Amino acid sequence: MKNYLSLTDHVYNYIVEQINNGTLTASNKVNENAICDALKVSRTPVREALIQLSSEGLLENIPRKGFIIKSLTTEEAKETYLIIGALDGLAASLTTHLLTDKHLKEMEFYIESIDLAINTGNFSMYHKMQESFHNVYLSICPNKSLVTLLLQLEKKFLKTFDWMEDPIWTANKLRETNHEHRKMLELFREGKSTELESYLKEVHWNAEKAELIPL
């Protein structure tokens, strides 16, 4: 049976995409009327989506001003990276024994797709493929509450890398990240859950990387 998205879900996804592609930027007010016009919906689902995004920490509801795209200080970003690393590492360790050959091949496919995205400068594709890579193991993680919290925190870093002014520097950084994906896949294949958990915490989500993202 198909799951149909509600109007609120459609609005929610639209706003997330606008943040993701840089149309909506930090500290700027969300134009509710523009969203209503763009999606041909009433204010009710728009307001519901904004309230949900506010509860998840992406927006800030300022009295008499409206909903603002929330910005993070570098220190807040580092703190969030630290938490995400711990959660992602735990999620990965819990799924190590659940992965099948099919899952491992899917992860390998996404790694190769990421290489293609980087080499062609398609950073939007990069964002989608790396998200799909992580979703392979997160989708079968037995602790659903952990995954929900993890994904909620990751939304604070939604932007793609299209904003970068130096595509060569950007590509090199993304290649480093994809090298980390390959190391993760290696540890998954070897069933080294403890090492995998440490790798995600200490390398893949190293807090110093928070300085490289747009805040």
C-alpha positions in Angstrom: 0.0 0.0 0.0 1.4 3.4 -1.0 2.2 6.0 1.5 1.0 9.4 0.4 2.5 12.6 1.6 0.3 15.1 3.3 0.3 18.8 2.3 2.4 19.6 5.3 5.0 17.0 4.3 5.1 18.4 0.8 5.7 21.9 2.2 8.3 20.5 4.7 10.2 18.9 1.9 10.1 22.0 -0.3 11.5 24.2 2.5 14.2 21.6 3.3 15.2 21.6 -0.4 15.3 25.4 -0.5 17.7 25.4 2.5 19.7 22.6 0.9 20.2 24.4 -2.4 21.0 27.7 -0.8 17.8 29.6 -1.8 17.0 30.0 1.9 20.1 31.1 3.8 20.9 31.6 7.5 19.5 34.6 9.4 17.0 35.3 6.6 13.2 35.3 7.2 11.1 32.6 5.6 8.5 34.2 3.3 5.3 32.3 4.0 3.3 34.0 1.3 5.9 33.1 -1.3 5.8 29.4 -0.3 2.0 29.5 -0.4 2.1 30.9 -3.9 4.8 28.5 -5.1 3.0 25.4 -3.9 -0.5 26.7 -4.4 -1.4 25.8 -0.8 -3.1 27.6 2.1 -1.2 29.0 5.1 -2.1 26.1 7.4 0.2 23.4 6.0 2.9 26.0 5.6 2.6 27.1 9.2 2.6 23.4 10.3 5.7 22.7 8.4 7.5 25.7 9.8 6.6 24.8 13.3 7.9 21.3 12.7 11.2 22.6 11.3 11.4 25.0 14.2 11.1 22.1 16.7 13.9 20.3 14.8 16.2 23.2 15.2 16.4 24.3 11.6 14.3 27.5 12.1 13.9 29.9 14.9 10.5 31.5 15.6 11.1 35.1 16.6 8.0 36.9 18.1 6.6 39.7 15.8 9.2 38.8 13.2 8.4 35.3 12.0 10.5 32.2 11.2 14.2 32.7 10.6 16.7 30.2 9.1 18.7 29.4 12.2 22.5 29.8 12.0 25.1 28.0 14.0 28.2 29.3 15.6 31.4 27.4 14.8 31.4 26.1 18.4 27.8 24.9 18.1 28.6 23.2 14.9 31.6 21.4 16.5 29.5 20.3 19.4 26.8 19.0 17.0 29.4 17.1 15.0 30.6 15.4 18.1 27.1 14.2 19.0 26.4 13.1 15.4 29.7 11.2 15.3 28.8 9.3 18.5 25.3 8.5 17.2 26.3 7.5 13.7 29.2 5.4 15.1 26.8 3.5 17.4 24.2 3.1 14.6 26.9 1.6 12.3 28.2 -0.7 15.0 24.7 -2.0 15.6 24.1 -2.9 12.0 27.5 -4.5 11.2 26.2 -8.0 11.7 22.9 -7.3 9.8 24.4 -6.2 6.5 24.1 -8.6 3.6 26.2 -8.9 0.4 23.4 -6.9 -1.3 23.8 -4.0 1.2 27.6 -4.0 0.8 27.2 -3.9 -3.0 24.8 -1.0 -2.7 27.3 0.9 -0.6 30.0 0.3 -3.1 27.7 1.5 -5.9 27.1 4.8 -4.0 30.8 5.3 -3.4 31.4 4.9 -7.2 28.5 7.3 -7.9 30.0 9.8 -5.5 33.3 9.7 -7.5 31.4 10.4 -10.7 29.6 13.3 -9.0 32.8 14.8 -7.8 34.6 14.3 -11.2 31.7 16.0 -13.0 31.3 18.8 -10.5 27.8 17.7 -9.7 27.7 18.6 -6.0 24.0 18.2 -5.7 24.3 14.6 -6.9 27.2 14.2 -4.4 24.9 15.2 -1.6 22.2 12.7 -2.6 24.6 9.8 -3.2 26.4 10.3 0.1 23.1 10.5 1.9 22.1 7.2 0.2 25.3 5.6 1.2 24.7 6.3 4.9 21.0 5.3 4.5 22.0 1.7 3.6 23.0 0.9 7.1 20.8 3.4 8.9 17.7 1.9 7.3 18.3 -1.4 8.9 19.6 -0.1 12.3 17.5 -1.9 15.0 17.5 1.3 17.2 15.0 3.5 15.3 15.0 6.2 18.0 18.7 6.6 17.6 18.4 7.0 13.8 15.6 9.5 14.2 17.7 11.7 16.5 20.7 11.3 14.3 18.8 12.4 11.1 17.3 15.3 13.0 20.7 16.6 14.0 22.1 16.1 10.5 19.5 18.5 9.1 21.4 21.3 10.7 24.0 20.8 7.9 21.7 20.5 4.9 23.5 22.7 2.4 25.1 21.2 -0.6 28.6 22.3 -1.7 27.3 24.4 -4.6 28.1 27.5 -2.6 31.9 26.8 -2.6 33.8 29.4 -4.7 36.8 27.1 -5.4 35.5 23.9 -7.1 39.0 22.3 -7.2 39.4 22.7 -3.4 35.9 21.5 -2.9 36.4 18.4 -5.0 39.6 17.5 -3.1 37.8 17.8 0.2 34.9 15.6 -1.1 37.4 13.0 -2.4 38.8 12.8 1.1 35.3 12.2 2.5 34.7 9.5 -0.1 37.9 7.8 0.9 36.5 7.7 4.4 33.4 6.0 2.9 35.6 3.3 1.4 37.3 2.8 4.8 33.9 2.4 6.4 32.9 -0.2 3.7 36.1 -2.1 4.4 35.3 -2.2 8.2 31.7 -3.2 7.5 33.0 -6.1 5.3 35.4 -7.2 8.0 32.8 -7.0 10.7 34.9 -4.7 12.8 32.1 -2.9 14.6 34.2 -1.5 17.4 36.8 0.0 15.0 34.0 1.2 12.7 32.3 3.1 15.6 35.6 4.7 16.6 36.3 5.7 12.9 33.0 7.4 12.5 33.4 9.3 15.8 37.1 10.3 15.4 37.6 10.7 11.7 34.4 10.9 9.6 32.7 13.3 12.0 35.8 14.9 13.3 34.6 18.2 14.9 37.3 20.2 13.2 35.5 19.6 9.9 32.7 21.8 11.1 34.9 24.8 10.2 34.6 23.9 6.5 30.8 24.2 6.3 28.7 27.4 5.6 27.2 28.7 8.9 
